[in-house]
């Protein structure tokens, strides 16, 4: 999936960018929405992270979900639940 600068995305967090003592198993797995501020290459994007998030601001495309896709999935889940 291709993203553009100024798109908003959800970021999937893995334990890789965190120091051992800071990663919590039960912490949120997705954060966002975050704005894309730079396209590094086909596979990497720089995001505008919140000030309290102390990790690198460059993410692989496989860890990004377009905000619109998340909204559509939430609506679908809501409709299924009835």
C-alpha positions as CSV (number, residue, x, y, z in Angstrom):
1,X,0.0,0.0,0.0
2,X,1.3,3.5,-0.9
3,X,0.9,6.3,1.6
4,X,1.3,10.0,1.0
5,X,2.8,12.8,3.1
6,X,0.0,14.2,5.4
7,X,-1.9,10.9,5.4
8,X,-2.9,9.8,8.9
9,X,-2.0,6.2,9.9
10,X,-2.2,3.8,12.8
11,X,1.1,2.4,13.8
12,X,1.5,-1.2,14.9
13,X,4.1,-1.4,17.7
14,X,6.4,-4.3,18.1
15,X,8.9,-4.9,21.0
16,X,11.9,-4.2,18.7
17,X,12.1,-0.4,19.1
18,X,11.8,-0.5,22.9
19,X,14.5,-1.1,25.5
20,X,13.8,-4.4,27.4
21,X,12.6,-2.7,30.6
22,X,10.2,-0.3,28.8
23,X,8.2,-2.8,26.7
24,X,5.0,-4.0,28.4
25,X,3.3,-7.1,27.1
26,X,-0.2,-5.8,27.7
27,X,0.4,-2.3,26.4
28,X,-1.5,-1.0,23.4
29,X,-0.3,-2.6,20.1
30,X,-1.5,0.2,17.9
31,X,-1.0,4.0,18.3
32,X,-2.4,6.7,16.3
33,X,-3.5,8.4,14.3
34,X,-0.1,9.7,13.4
35,X,0.7,12.0,10.5
36,X,3.2,11.0,7.8
37,X,5.7,13.8,7.5
38,X,8.2,12.3,5.1
39,X,8.4,9.4,2.6
40,X,11.9,7.9,3.1
41,X,11.5,5.2,0.3
42,X,8.9,2.6,-0.8
43,X,9.1,0.8,2.5
44,X,9.8,3.5,5.1
45,X,7.9,6.5,6.3
46,X,8.7,9.2,8.9
47,X,5.8,9.9,11.3
48,X,5.0,12.9,13.6
49,X,5.0,11.1,16.9
50,X,3.6,12.5,20.2
51,X,6.1,14.0,22.5
52,X,5.7,11.2,25.2
53,X,6.6,8.4,22.7
54,X,10.3,7.9,22.9
55,X,11.0,5.6,19.9
56,X,12.4,6.2,16.4
57,X,10.0,8.0,14.1
58,X,10.7,5.9,11.0
59,X,8.4,2.9,10.4
60,X,8.3,0.1,7.9
61,X,5.2,0.1,5.7
62,X,4.2,-3.3,7.1
63,X,3.6,-1.6,10.5
64,X,1.3,1.1,9.1
65,X,-2.5,1.0,8.6
66,X,-4.3,3.9,6.8
67,X,-6.7,5.6,9.2
68,X,-9.6,5.2,6.7
69,X,-9.1,1.4,6.7
70,X,-9.3,1.3,10.5
71,X,-12.5,3.3,10.4
72,X,-14.1,1.0,7.9
73,X,-13.1,-2.1,9.9
74,X,-14.7,-0.6,13.0
75,X,-17.9,0.2,11.2
76,X,-18.0,-3.3,9.7
77,X,-17.5,-4.8,13.2
78,X,-20.3,-2.6,14.6
79,X,-22.7,-3.6,11.9
80,X,-21.9,-7.3,12.4
81,X,-22.5,-7.0,16.2
82,X,-25.9,-5.4,15.3
